[in-house]
């Protein structure tokens, strides 16, 4: 069955979604489109400062990057204003970053002002100092504007012994010791090197200067055939996955589903909606939302992130110290679940909250990523983060390195089996690469927190599926070629249309391998 899916069609579909939502939320649409730049300006300033604190904190204490590197790359986010170092306080002992110190300015009239959006002066709102702190086992989290560093001891942490053994002495893929094996004679080494040059030297290969590749790994038949890192990055360097975290979240949810404590096609656990706040006799349409709906980005709940995330929505839990859970559940149903696809961080967080709801206690929940997945497949460098309330923000907030994502891809390439142990069922592997029903008429480009190739790309194997995160984070699985391709980036994308294409990368890489197009048939959706 053909799956025609051009970028223009997808964009048109998203526009159509926006128009349909406007029928339900006309007033909200007016606010979002006409008034948000002014109405939410104070919130934007808080988020900007919180994001700077958060990125500096994780860059220093999780990634091990220097302040100079972070300012030059992680904080090069295009339009976001960045305060200079004289307005930043870094406490190495507390592992904390404070942004907004000493930046008050006084106009000629004596009125206090602050530099706001687009460099404009903002009247006299008190833009608070924002802080982020590192906590053992969970990475950095942003404090609320009302909190200070005196509140650090109240924040969650996770103390677990590291996975035993020296990874440098443990053979790949459980460890990092690469076997001494000959390069496969049927693989074109020159073409593989050319693919690497294509990924790292984007300007010379038709790309944009904003496409900054940090690392590239190509794994074939379980072996690393190509591995390269950019300046200032090495094998152990951890950077933010952004939305590639969604695929890790889906995997953890899949493990719980395989254990029978969650059901893919049953309603989300009612306890997560806090029914004690509801009239028990009042019908609630949220009872119809299943786990499949949430993971297919088709919950039918009010859209937030695709409208105002840089200012409100989940970005407030990422960078301003609010609760990721409260934002996810505080949305009303505006469409029948399963009928409209809408890319929402909060839908992923609904799935993560469902997982927390069915686990026995909070400690079990915090340990679950390591116990159920990360430790089992040697993902020693992967650090999922929480908000300050201890809820995993696995829509975006995971730090890891390229090799760990290659291990993650291998788990899927091996249909959920690792060293003879089944970690994930074949049924879940099929689910994550089966098109979401709500995308049926628009091209079936999205599955269970993984993305699928565009069908107008006949040069891309149609059984490929990939994680995808902002700034160019990809772990791509291609069963027909027995390949996993990992690309990490710090793309800053100052304008639309300049994003790094995972599909183009696949095309370049497979030039080095024998043609498998006859066996590249898409495996999901009953085909």
N, C-alpha and C positions, 0 to 999 in steps of 0.2 A: 504494500500500500504506500502510495506516495505521501510524503509529508512536506508539502511546499511551505517554506518558512523563510522568507526574506527579512532582512533587517527593517526594511520599510514597512512590511506587513506587521511585524512585531510592534514597531513604533505606533502604527495606526491603531493596532489593537489596544495598546496602552492608552492612547488618546481616547478611544471609544470607552474604555473603562472609566476614565476620568469624567467623560460626559455622562455616563450612566450614574456614577456616584453623585454627580451634581443634581440629578433629579431627586435624590434622597436628602442631600445635605446642601441645599442651595446656599443657605446663609453661611455655613462653614466654608464653602467654596469661595464665596465672596471675600471672606476674611483672609483665606489662604492666598488668594490671587491678588487682592487689591490692598489689603491693609497690613499683611504680616511684616513687611520690611520696617514699618514704623511701630506697629502694635507690639511686636515681639523683640524690639531692639535691645531692651535691657536683658532679656533672656539670652539673646545672642552673645552679648558681651560676657555674661556669666559662663556660657558654654565655651566660648573662645578661650577664656582664662583656664577653665577646668580642663579643656582638651590639651592646652599647652602644658599644664602641670602633669597631667596623666601621661602624655607622650614622653615628656622629659623623665618622669619617674620610671616608667617601664624601660625606656631607652637606656637609662643609666644602670638600673638595678636588676633588670631581667635580661636585656640584650647585651649589656656590657659595652655599650657604645660610649664614645666621648661626647661631651657637650657640643663640641664643634661639629661632630658628625650629625648629631641630632638636629641642630639648628640648620645645617646645610641640606638635610635630606628628610628625616621624619617630619619636621615642622614646615617643610616646603609644601604647603597645602593649597597653593594658589591664592584664593581670595581671603583666607583667614588672617587677620592682623596678629602679629606676634610681638609680644613685649620684649624689649632688650634685656640682657642679662642683669643690668643694674636694677631691674624691677623683679628679679627672681632670687629666691633664697633656696639653696640646696643644703640639706643636712645629711651628711654621709652616715653619721652614726644612727640617726633615726630612720634613714632611708626615706626621706621625705622631700617634696618639692613644693614651694609656696610661690604663687604667681600673683603679682599685683602690688608688691611692696613698693612704697615710695613713688608711685606713678601719678599721684594727684597733681593737677596743674591748676594755676590760677590765671584767669583772664585779666585784662587791663582794668576791668570793673571790680575785680576781687572775687568774682563768682567762680566756684569750683567747676571745672570741666573735665571731661574724659574723652579720649579719642575713641570714636564709635565706628559704626559700619561705614565703609567706603571713605574712611578718614574724616568723617564729619564730626564736629564737636557735638556732644550730647549734653543737654542742659545740666541739671543738678541731681541726677539719680546717683545713689551711693552704690557703685559697682563693687561688690565684695571681693576680698582676697580669696583665691581658690587654692586648695591644697590637695595633693595626692600623696599617698604613703604606700610603701611596700609592706606586704604581710607574708610571712612564711608560708610557702606552698600554694599561694593564691595570687601572687603578683601584686601589682599596684591597683588601688581603688581610689576613687575621687571622694573627698569629703563633701558634705553639704556646706553651703555658704556660712551656716551658723556654727560649724564645728571648728575646733582648733587642734593643734598637735597634742594638746592635753587629752584628747579623746582617742588616741591611738590604741590604748590597751583594750578598749571596748570593741574594736574591730575584729572580724573573724580571721582565723588563721588555720592552717592545716599542717600538723606535724606528723609526717610519715617518713620512715626510713627510706633512703634512696634504694632503687633497684640494685641488688648486689652485683658485684663483679666490675671489672674495668672494661668499659666498652671498647677500648683500643686493643684489648686482647681477646675479644669475643668476635667470632666470624660474623660477617654480614649475612643476613639482615638483622639478626638479633643484636649484634654489636656493630662496630665500625671497622673491624679488621677485614680488608678486602682480600679475597683469595688470589693466589697467583695462577691465573688462568689465561690461556691464549685468547686474543681477540678473535671473535668469530670471523671466519674467512668469507662468509657470505654477506657481511655487513660492510658497506662502503665507508671506511673511516674518514675519507676526505669529505664526503657528503655530510657526515655527522659533525665534523669540525666546522663545515660551512653553516650548518644549522645553528651551532653555537655562536659563530660570528654574527649571524642574522639576529640572534636574540640580544647580544650584548652591544653591538654597534648599530643601533636603530637608525640613526640619521643617515648613515651610508647605505642603508637597506630600505629606504622609503618610509621610515618611521618618524616619530616626533622626538625632539630633545627631551620631552617630559617622560619618556619611557626609559626608566632606569632599572636594568636587570641586576639583581643582587646575586642570584644563583640559578643554575640550570643543571638538572640531573636527568639522565635518560637511563632507565632500567629495562633490560630485555632478558626474558627468561630468568628473572630473579637477580641478574648480575648488573652492576653499575658499569655501563659502557662509556658514559660521558659524565663528567662532573667539573663544573667551573664556577668560580666565585668572582665577584666584582671587588674593586678596591675597598678596603676597610671591612670586608666580610670574610669569614672563614666557615669551616664545616660546622662549628658549634654555635655560630651566631643565631640567636633567636629573634625573630621579628614578628610583628602582629599579623595574624592570618586574615583579619577583617572577616568577610562573610564566608570564607572557606571554613570557618568555625561551624557554620550551619551544617555542613556535611559530617563533621565530627559529632555534633549534637544528634543528628539523625542516627548515626551509628550506635551511640549509647542508648538512645531510645529503642533502636532495633534490638539490641541485646536484651533489654528489659522486656520487650514484647516477645522475644523468643523464649524467655523464661516464664511467660504467661502472666506477668504482673501488669502488663498493659495489653490492650487489644486495638489493632489498627483500625477496625471498622466499628468499634463501639464508641459511644459518646465519651468525651474527655471526662475524667473523674469529677463528679459533681462537687466534691469537697474543695477543689481548687478555685471554684467561683465564690467561695465564702458564703454558702447558702444561709448561714446564721443571720446574714443581713437581709435575707429575702423573706417575703411572706411565703410560708410553705405551701400555701394553696394557690399561689400565683404562678401561672404558666410562664416559663422562661425559654425563649427560642434558642438560647445558647445550649440547651440540653441536646440539640440536634447536631452539634459540631463534634465530629469524630477526630481521632488522631490523624487519620489520613487527610482530612480536610486541612488541618493545621500544617502538616508537613508538605502538602501540595500547594501551600500559599493560597488557599481558597476557603478560609474560615467564614467569609461573609460578614466579618466584623468591620466596623468603621475604620477607614484607612487613615493612618496618621503619618507614618514615616515617609511615604512617597510624596507627601505634600510639604511637611515642615520639619523633617528630621534635623536639618542643620540647626534648628532653633528649639523645637520641642520634641515630643515623642521619645523614642528610646535613647536619643542623644542626651536627654536629661539624665538618664540612668548611666550612660557611658561616662559623661563628662561633667555632670552637675550635682551628683550625689543623691538623686532620687531613686525610687525603687523600680527595678525592672519588672517586678511582678505586678505592682499596682497599675502600671501603665498598660501591661498586656491584658489584664482582665477588665479594666475600666473602659470597655468599648461596647457599644450596642450593635445588634445585628441589623444590617441594612440590606442584606441580600441572602437568598437561600444558600446555605453552606454547600460548597462544591460546585457552584455555578459560575463564579467569577474569580479569575486569577488576579491576585494583587500582591506584589512583592513587599512583604512587611516583616521587619525584624520581630515585631510582636507575635506573629504567628509561630515563628521558631521558638520564641520564649514561652508560648503556650505549651508546646511539646515538652520543653525542659521543665516547666512547672508541673506538668502531668507526671513526669518521672519523679520529681521530688515528692509529690503527693502520695505516690504508691510505695515509696521506700520507707523502711521502718522508722528511721530517725534521721536527724540532721547530720550526724557524723557519718552515717552510712551514705547519705547523699553526697557529702563533700568528698568522701573517699572513692565513690563509685567510678569516676572517670579513670582513675589509676588502676583500681582493682579489676574492673571489668574489661578494660581495653588497653590503656597506655602501657602498663607494666607487662602485659601479656605479649605485646608485639615489639617491645624494646623502644617505645617512644619516650626515652628518658628525658629529652629536652623539651617536652611539650607541657605547657603550663596554662590550664584553663583558669580564667579569672572570674571573680564574683563582684557584685556590687557591695556596698558597705553593709548591706543587710544579710550577706552570705548567700545570695542567690546567684547561680552561675549565669553569666551573660554570654552564653554560647551562640548568640547570633553574630558575634564579632570578636569578643574579647578572649582570644587564645593566642599565646605566643609559642612559636616553635621554629624549627630549622628545616632546611630542605630535605635532609635525610629522613627525618621523622615523617614528613609528608610522603616521601617515597615509600616508607614502610606502610603507611596508611593506604596508599594506592595498591601496594602489593596484596594487602589483605583482601581487597575487592577483586583484584586480578585473579587471586586464588579462590574466588567464590566463598570467602569467609573463613577459610581454613588457615591456620598458622602452626607450623611444626606438627602437623597431624591432628591438631586440636581444632574443633569447630568453634570459632569465636562468634560467628554471625551466620544465621541460616541462609540457605540459598534463596528462600522466599524473600528475605529482606533485601538481599543483593539485587534480586529482580525488581522489587518495589522501587528502590531508589533510582533505577534507570528506566522506569516505565512512565510514559508521559502522564502528567496530571490531567484528569478528565476535563477540567475547566479550560484547558488549552487545546482541546480537540479541534475546535473550529478555527483556531488561530495559528496552528502549525506544530503544536506539541513540542515546545522548546524547553520545558521545565518538568522535572520529575520530583523525586522525594528528597528535596534539598540538594540535588545535583542538577547540572545543566546538560542539555543535549545539543548536538550540532545542528546547524541550519541545513535544511534539506537542499537548499539551492547550492550548497557546497558539495558537489559530487566528488570533489577531490579529498574530502574528509571521510574516513571510515565511519559508517553510520552506526556502528556499535560503540563508538567512543562516548564517554560521559566524563564530566569533570566537576570538581569543586571550583568555585570562583569567588574571589574576594577583591575588594577595592584595592587600588594601587597595583593590580596585576598579580594576584596570588592564585596559582592554579596547580592542582594535582589531577592529571588527566589519565584515565584508564582506557586502554585500547585492547580488548581481548583478542581480536583477530590478528594483531601484530605481536601479542604477548609483551606489550609495552606499558610502562608507566613513565610519564613525563611530568617533571615538577619544575615550575618556574616561579621564583619569588621576585617581587619588585618593590620599588618605592616610587612608582609613577606618580607625578603630581598633576598631570592633566589640567592645564589652565583653561582649556576650551573643550567643547564637545567634539566627539569624533576622533579623539587622539588616543583612545585606550588601546592597550596591547591586546592583540587577538590570539587567543589560545588556538583557534582553528588554523590560523596562518602558521603558527608554530608547529602544529601537528603535521601540516603539509611539508614543512621544511625537514622535519625529523624523519618522516617515513620515506623520504627520498633515499635514505641510507639503507633501507631494508627491502627485501624482495616483495614484489607486489602481492598483497593479500586481498585485493578489492573483491574478489569473488566470494570471500568468506567474511566480508565486513558487514553483513546484514545486521540491521538493528535487532536486538534481542528482546526488547520490551514490548508491552502493549499487545501481546497475543499474536505478533507477526511471526 
